Amino acid sequence: MKTISVIYENDEIILVNKEAGVSVQGGAGIAHPLDEELPKQLGCRIHLVHRLDKETAGILIVAKNPSAAAKWTKLIQTEQVQKVYSAVCFGIPQVKGKPVMEGKLSGTVEAH
């Protein structure tokens, strides 16, 4: 497996650049999940704070201990943290079965 890119680290958390195609957690038929490979790379245990889908690339927060994981997991669930996703689309994107941004080359789609 390729080296997982660490982009920030402090006493509580590590931010990694998760590539598309990498599973965050292991399971049946999952080879080389991040939660198994990153500890091997770092030489220490990690605690997942959140997850990203296998095909989603992005910044993943992992904690260095259970108390930091609880703190950051709770923080992410509040309005103090904003998640932003960018997507490359082919064709006309749809939200709830209705086309959006028809005729535009770029824009923002908000769906709650």
C-alpha positions in Angstrom: 0.0 0.0 0.0 1.1 3.6 -0.7 2.2 5.8 2.2 -0.8 7.7 3.6 -0.1 11.5 3.5 -0.1 13.2 6.9 -0.9 16.9 6.4 -1.1 18.1 10.0 -0.5 16.7 13.5 -0.7 18.0 17.0 -0.9 16.5 20.5 -4.5 15.3 19.9 -5.2 14.7 16.2 -3.7 13.8 12.9 -5.1 15.0 9.6 -4.5 12.7 6.6 -5.2 13.0 2.9 -7.4 10.0 2.2 -7.2 9.0 -1.4 -10.3 7.8 -3.3 -10.5 4.0 -3.4 -9.2 3.6 0.1 -11.6 2.1 2.7 -11.4 3.9 6.1 -12.4 0.7 8.0 -11.8 -2.9 7.4 -14.4 -5.6 6.9 -15.1 -8.7 4.8 -13.2 -8.4 1.5 -11.5 -5.1 2.4 -7.8 -5.2 1.8 -5.5 -2.5 3.4 -8.1 -0.3 5.2 -6.8 3.0 6.5 -7.5 2.1 10.1 -5.1 -0.8 9.8 -2.4 0.7 7.5 -2.0 4.1 9.2 -1.1 2.7 12.6 1.5 0.5 10.9 2.9 3.6 9.1 2.9 5.8 12.3 3.9 3.1 14.8 1.0 4.1 17.1 -2.7 3.4 17.6 -5.3 5.7 16.0 -8.9 6.4 16.8 -11.3 7.3 14.0 -13.1 10.6 14.5 -15.3 10.3 11.4 -15.3 8.4 8.1 -15.3 9.2 4.4 -16.8 6.8 1.8 -14.4 4.5 0.0 -14.6 6.4 -3.3 -14.4 9.9 -1.6 -11.0 11.6 -1.4 -10.5 14.2 1.3 -9.1 15.2 4.7 -9.8 12.6 7.4 -9.3 13.4 11.1 -8.0 10.6 13.4 -7.2 11.0 17.1 -4.2 9.9 19.1 -6.2 8.7 22.1 -9.8 7.9 23.1 -10.5 11.2 24.9 -9.3 13.3 21.9 -11.5 11.1 19.7 -14.6 11.7 21.8 -13.8 15.5 21.9 -13.4 15.8 18.2 -16.3 13.5 17.3 -18.6 15.7 19.4 -17.1 18.9 17.9 -17.8 17.6 14.4 -21.4 17.0 15.2 -21.9 20.7 16.2 -22.4 23.7 14.0 -18.8 24.8 14.9 -17.5 22.6 12.2 -18.6 23.0 8.6 -18.0 20.2 6.1 -17.5 21.2 2.5 -17.6 18.7 -0.4 -16.5 19.3 -4.0 -17.5 17.0 -6.8 -16.7 16.6 -10.5 -19.8 15.6 -12.3 -20.5 14.3 -15.8 -23.9 15.1 -17.2 -26.5 17.2 -15.4 -26.5 16.7 -11.6 -29.8 15.9 -10.0 -31.1 16.5 -6.5 -34.1 14.5 -5.5 -34.7 13.5 -9.1 -34.7 17.0 -10.5 -31.9 18.5 -12.6 -30.0 21.4 -11.2 -27.6 23.8 -12.8 -28.9 23.0 -16.3 -26.9 24.9 -18.9 -24.2 26.0 -16.4 -20.6 24.9 -16.3 -20.1 25.3 -12.6 -22.1 26.3 -9.5 -23.2 25.2 -6.1 -25.7 22.4 -5.3 -27.1 22.4 -1.8 -29.1 19.4 -0.5 -30.0 18.8 3.1 
